């Protein structure tokens, strides 16, 4: 039974392998009057695009996730703060995040098959 569950989980959340060294396109972003940078993130069969978001330490971000495909795997998001958030189809969901002073923050799908990273870079 356990093997069947594992096989189903793998097929429900199939991830394409990315070639090494491939960088994500720069995120579509805008900065609001209060200094919060809004980053649009597409959620589809390929996972998150972009899946790497670089920011200045302490920078305020609003990550706007929009799911465009049916999949149990990406219907839930494990936010950087650890909360699990529903991602309804074709509906933008905003998550407020502050870039860490150093290092990275991660987010992932409900099954941890697709992942994204927020990276602190002083000159980000």
N, C-alpha and C positions, 0 to 999 in steps of 0.2 A: 504494500500500500504506500509506504513512504517513497519508494522509487517512482511510483506513478505520479505522486504529487510533485516530485522534483522534475520529472519529465514535463509535466503540464506547465509548471512554472517557467521552465526554460523556453518552451515554445510560446507561452503567453507574452513573454517579454524578450523576444529575440533582439539582439543588439548586433549591428554591423561593426566589424573591426575597422578602426581608423588606421591609416598608414602612419608609421612613426614620423614625428616631426611635423605633422600637418597642424597648422595653426588655425584657430577659429577666426572667422571674419570679425572685424570690429563690431561691437554691439551697436545697434541703433539706439541712440540715447539723446535725451534732451535734459536740460537743467531748469528746474522751476525757480520762481522768484525766491523761494526759501532755501535755495541751494541744494535741493535733493535732485540727484541725477536719476532719471527714469530709464530703465533698460528693458526693452522688449525681448522676450525669450519665447521662441517658437517651440512647441512641444508636439512631437509627431513620432512616426515610426523610427526615426533616426535618433531620438532622444531629445536633448535640449540644444537649441542653437540660438545664441552661442552657449557653449558649455564651459568657457573660461571667461571670467569678467575681472579685469584688472582695475584697481582703484587706489586712490591715495589713502594712507592710514587715517582712520576716523571719518572718511567720507560717507555721507548718508546716501543710500541707494533705495530706489523703489523698483524691485524686480517685478515685471509684469509678464506673467506666464499665460500663454494661450494655447490650449490643447485643441488640435484639429483632426485627430484620428481616434477611433474607438479602440481602446485597449485598457484592460483592467490594471495593467502594470503602471501606466502613466496617468491613470485617473486620480492618483494620490501623489502628493509631494511631501517629502520629509524636508521641511524648511531648515535653514541654518540654525534656528533656535531649538530644533528638535521636535517641533509640533508637526503633526500630520494634517495636511490641508487638502480638501477636495479640489480637483481641477475639472469643473464641468466643461462639456464640449463647447467650443467657440465662444467662451466667456472669459474675458481677461480677469485674472486674479492677481492683485498687487500684494507683494510681501515687502515690508520695510526691513532693511538690513543696514548695519553700519560695518564698513570695511574694518577688519581688525588692525591693530597697531603694527602687527607683523604676522607673517604666516598666511594661513588660508582658512576659509570657511567652506563647508561643503553643503550641497543639497542633492537629493536623490529621489528617484521614483519610489513607489511603495514597496517594490521588491528589491531595491538596491542594485538593479541591473543598469540603469542609466544614472549618470552622476554629473554634477557640475561643480565648479569651484569659483570662489571669489578670492582673488589674490591681492594682498597688500604690496604695493610698490610705491616707494616715496615719490618717484617721478611718474606714477601711473596716470 
